[in-house]
Amino acid sequence: MHKSRYSEILYWIAFIALILNLLFNMIPILSQYISVILPIFLFSILIMPLIDNSKNSIKIISLAGLMLYFTNHFLFQISILEASMIFLGVGIFIIKTGFSDIYSAKKRSDQDVIFSKPSRERSSFKLLLDYLSSLILPILNPYQLTQQIFHVFGQMISLGRNIRDIPHPDDYDQKTEFELPFKGTWAVANGGIRKEDSHSWNIINQRYAYDLVKSDPKGKTHDHEGDKPEDYLCYRKDVLAPADGKIIKVRDGIRDFPMPGTMRTDHICKDFRGNFLMIKHNENEFSFIAHLIPGSVQVAEGEKVEQGEKLAECGNSGHSTEPHIHFHVQNHPNFYLGMGLPIKFKKVKIDGVEEKNAYIRKGQRVQNL
């Protein structure tokens, strides 16, 4: 088995252990099991960088954490060692779930999509607090906690079922001809077929997901202060069907998060996906489009749609840091049980160059031909 697959398994073991730790802390009768579950979380997180292509600094931290783990559990049983191990483990967990990418992107001057004004004006420490709040606060919401449990266990089931056949660009046989789900020129804020372009590589159903925004020639995604959804260039723009298909799932009624551009997400809404659509294109290709404006969805479950047909409008609902279209294709009709699929777009202009059957990636400006 390839080392990246071991890393994926450890990632999801750690997520399950983390969720169980939180549950056991909230349910007194289960608290006795924390001493068993916590080491599983820590050990999984500390091992993962050693078999992943992590930076050497992260590997050194992981080795230090492992030394503390074995020293504390097999030699001295010193609480300060255990506390240090927990600190290192949680730190690596935060880094591996994406903060280092956000932090480095904020510091880069050559990025193609510029951070919004509210984000640029925040200090690095405030940005970290906002990022941590987006990880922790949703767990206090019973709706989102339940969804995260479904997501974690669903992805473990999917990974186990497809462990020897994880979809890859080199061998995936695409059945549907897809177009981009919008009119005009947009920017790819996140996503692609490479790990370095993805913001959700370890989330199996969203491995090849895209975050799509409108930006001006300088990369700016909003007018005015950028502190309201209406300031953003893609807000209320039409969201189109990427291919012919049948609507199999619709979610509406989730508010637009009123504080875009801050790296916070809506931790009090009832669905972290916001308002979304799931479209069946064939037996193994289902597109998922999220963060739509409440009340803008124009199709119903069971309705057939044609490629290019207007479905809804781009918004900021759910876990959305600013208005954008989340778009991915997976191999299962259940959001939680899907494996992400790498897809090509049939006719697309990429940074001004016309392409046929092409992949797109982070940093590019794209439009349909």
N, C-alpha and C positions, 0 to 999 in steps of 0.2 A: 504494500500500500504506500502511495506517495506521501512524503512527510507533510505536505499541505493538508491532506485529508486527516492525518492525525491531529494537526493543529485545529482543524474545524471541529473535530469531535471533542477535543479538550475545551474549545471555546464554548460549546453548547453544554457540556457537563458543568462548566463553571457558571453559566447562566442559570441552569436548573438549581444548582446548589445555592446560588445567591438568592433566588426567588424563595426557595425552601427556608433559608435562614430568616428571611424577612417574615414569612408566614409563621414560622415557629416562634419568633419573637412576639408576634401579636396574639398567639394562641397559647396561653400558659401551659395547658396540658401537654403541649408538644415541645416545650422549651428544653426538655431533657435531651432532645436529639440534636441540639445545636452543636454540642461538643463533637458530634460525628460529622455533621454536614459542613461546618465551617472549614475543617481541614481539607475536605474535598474541593471546596471552592479555591482555597489558597494554593493547594498543591497543583491543581489544574492550571491556574493562572501563571504560577511560577515556572511550570514546565514548558508552557506554550512558546515563549520566546526562544527557547533553546532548540526547538525543531522548526521554527518559523524563520523567515528571512528578516529578523529584527535587527536593529542597530546593535553594535557591540556594547554600547552603554547599557541598553536594556537587558542584554544577556548577562552582563556583570551583576546588575541589580537582582536579576532572577537567581543567579547562583548564590548571591549573598542571602537572599530569602530562603533558599533551600537549605543552606548551611544552618540558618537560624531554626528552620523547621526541624531538622534532625537533631540539632543540639538541644532544643527545648523538649522534644518528645522522647528522646532516648537517653539523654544524659542528665541535665540539670533541672529541668522543669521550672525555669525562671520566668516569671510573668513578663518581665521587661523584654525578654527575647520573643515571647509570643506576640506582644504588642508591636514590636518592631517588624515581625514577620507579617502581621496583618496590615501594617502601614505600607510595607513594600508591595504586598499583594494587591491591595486596593489601588495603590498608585499605578501599578502596571495595568490593572484592569481599566482605569480611566484613560491611560495612554493608548491602550490597544483598542478602545472603543471610539477613538477618534479625536480627542482633544489636541493631540500633537499636530494633526493635520490642520485643524482650525487655527491653531496658534501660529504655525509656520506660514499658512496662507495669508493671515492678517499682516505678517511682517514682510511678505514679498512685495516688491514694487512692480514686478513684471506680470502679475496675474491678469488673466484675460477678463474675468468678471470681478469688478471691484466690490469690496464689502460695502454694505449700506452705511450711510452716515451715522445712524445710531450705534453700529458696531465699531466703526472707526473711532468714535469719540469715547468709547469705553476703555478703561485701562485693562491691561492683561489680567490683572487680578479680578476685576469685575467680570471680564469675559469668562474666566474660569468659574466664578460663582454662578453665572448664568448657565453655563454648560452643565455644571453639576446639578443645578436645580432641574434641568430638563431630564436628567437621568433619575433623580431621586423622587421628586414630587409626584410624578405619575403613579408611583407605587402606592401612594396614599389614597389614590382614587380607585375605589373598588371596581369600577367599570374597566379602567385601563389596566389595573392589576390582573383582572381575569383575562383580558385580551393578551397580556404579556405572557401569562402562564400558557394559554392556548398556543401562542406563537412559539414559545420555547419548546414545548413538547411536540408540537406539530412539525417544527423544523428538525428535531431529532428523529422523528418517525420518517420524514422525507429523506433525510441524510442516510439513515439506515437502509431504507428501501432502494436508494439509488447510489450507494457508496461506490460501486464499481462502474457506474455509468453516469457520473456527474456531467451534465451538458457542458461542452467546451467548443469554442469557435472552430477548432480544427476538424471536428468530426460531427458537428450538429447539422442535421439535414432539415433545413427550414421549409415548412409547407406553405406558409402564408406570405403574400407580398404586402409589406407594410409601408405606409407613408407616415410622415411626421404628423402628430395630432394637433396641428395649428396652421394658421395662415401667416405668410410673411417670414421675416428673418428673426430667429431666436438664437440664444446662446445656450450651450450645454454647460451648466454650472457644475454638474457632477455626473459621472457615469461613463461607461465604456466597457471594453472587453478585457482591459488590463486592471490588475489589482490597484496600481497606482492612480488610476483615474476614478475608481469606485469609492463611494462614501459608505458602502454597505456590503463590502465583499464577503464578510463572514455571516451575513444574514442570507441564507441560502436562496430564498425565493426572490430576494432583491439584489442578488449578486450583479446582475447586468441592468440595474435600474438607472433611469435618467431623471435628473432634476433640470427642468428647462425654464429659462427666464428670457424676458426681452431686455435688451440693453442698448444704450446708444453707442456710437462709434468709439467712445472712450471707455466703454465697459460699465458705465453707471446704469443701475437698474431702476432708478426712481427719480422723480422730480421733487422739488421742495425739500422738506426735512427727512422724508422717508420714515416718519413715525406713524403713518396711517396706511392701511392697505391700499386706499385710493391713490396714494402717491406713486405706486409702482406701475411701470410701463406695461406689464403683462396683466394687470388686474382687470377683470371683466372681459378679457379677450376670449374669443370663441375657442372651445375645445372640440376637436373634430374626431370622428371615428377613424382609427388608423388603418382599418381594413373592414371588409364586409364581415358581418357576424350577427350574433344574437345576444342581446343583453340578458345576463343571467343573475346579476346582483346589482342593486342600487341602494346607496345609503345617502340620505338627505336629512336636513334639519340640524346639522352641526354648525355652530356659529363660526364666523371668520375671527381668528385670533386678532384682537385689536392692537397688539403691540409688536408689529413686525420689525425686523432688522436688529433685534437685540440678542439673538442666539437663544432666547427663551422659546419654549413651546407651550401649547395650551394644555396644562395638566389637569384642568377641571372639566374638559369636554368628555362626552360619553364614548367617543371612538377616536383613537389616536390617528386613524387613517383620514379623519375628516369625512367630508362628503366624497363618495367615490363611485366608480362604475367598474364592473367586471364584464368583459365581452368574450364570448366563445367564438373562435374562428374556425377551429376544427377540433378533433378529439384530444389533441395534446398541445394546443396553443391557445392560451387565454390571456388577453391583455387587461391590465389593471391601471386605471387612471384616477388620481387622488388629489385632494385639497381644493375641491370645487366650491364655488360660492353657494351658500344655502339658498334653495329655491330656484337655482338656475338650471337644474337638470331637466331636460326636455324629453327624456325617454323613460320607458317603464320596463320592468322585468318581463321577459318573454318577447319583447319587440325586436324585430329584425332591423338592422341598420346597414347603410351602405357607406363604403369608404368615402371620406370627406364630408359626411353629414355632420351638422352641428349637434353636439350632445349636451353641452353645458358651457359654463364660463369659468375661467381660471380664477381661483381665490386663495384664501389663506387659512382654510379650516384644518383642524387636527394638529398634528405635530409638524408644523410648518414654520420655519424661521423667517420667511418672507414669502409673498405671493409667488407661486410657481406651479408648473405642472409636474407631478410625479408620474412617470410612465415606465412600466416594465411588462414583460411577457413571461408567463410561467406555464408549467406543464400540467397543472391540476386546477379544477374549478374552485377548490377551497383555498382561500388566501393563505391559510396557515400551513397547508400541506404541499405547497408548490415548490418546484425547483426553478430558479431563474433560467431563462433561455437567452443566448446571445443571438440577436437578430440583425439582419441587414435591411436597409431601406432601399426600395426599388429604384427610385429616381430622386436624387437629392443634390443640392448645391452646397458644398462644404468649403467655407472660406473663399467663396467666389468661383470654385472649380466644380463643374458638373460631373457627377458620379452616378453609376448604376450599380445596384446591389452592393451598397457600401455600408460599413460600420461608421458610427460617429463616436466622438469621445470628448471628454472634458476640455473646455477651452475653445472649442470650435464654434463658429457661427454657421447656422444651418438653415435651409429652407427647402420646401418641396419644389420640384421642377414643374 
